[in-house]
Amino acid sequence: MYEPKLAWGFPAAGLLAALICGIVALRTRTGRRRPWALFSGFWLIWSIAGALLVPPEYARRRAVADSPATPSVEGVVRNFHPVGLLHWEPESFTVDGVWFAYSENEATGGFNQTRGIGGPIRGGEYVRIRYEPGTGALTHNVIMRLEVCR
């Protein structure tokens, strides 16, 4: 079963980059430290912003996944198209006429584990999905909770 998780990867990557830039700045000659110190500061701000934004977004996703008003669908996976070899097109399928598409390269806050990286969805399987309907620039439905019945 998939449910929303805290996504600490974004701020953690920024913290690692800030640490590396800081170490390089300390080990570089005095005249060349400034750019490295600026890079380190940028990544530190990135990490702080990410750490402040991740918990509220996680709480929003959990609320959507747990809300009785969140649309849900269950049925057999039909029209399954695995992600392309070069990952240019998202993995997609329909369940009871509702279309879903996702890619591991897209940060939607929902399920995005394709078959290529061990995802659980296959054609012909029975699934239960709670989803956030796509709106605006995000044209596809975002899977907030996924249960694969095997």
Buried (B, 14 or more C-beta within 10 A) or exposed (E): EBBBEEBBEBBEBBBEBBBBBBEBBEEBEEEEBEEBBEBBBBBBEBBBEBBEEBEEEBEEBBEBBEEEEBEEBEBBBEEBEBBEEEEEEBBBBBBEEBEBBBBBEEEBBBBBBBEBEEBBBBEEBEBBBBBBEBEEEEEBBBBBBBBBEE
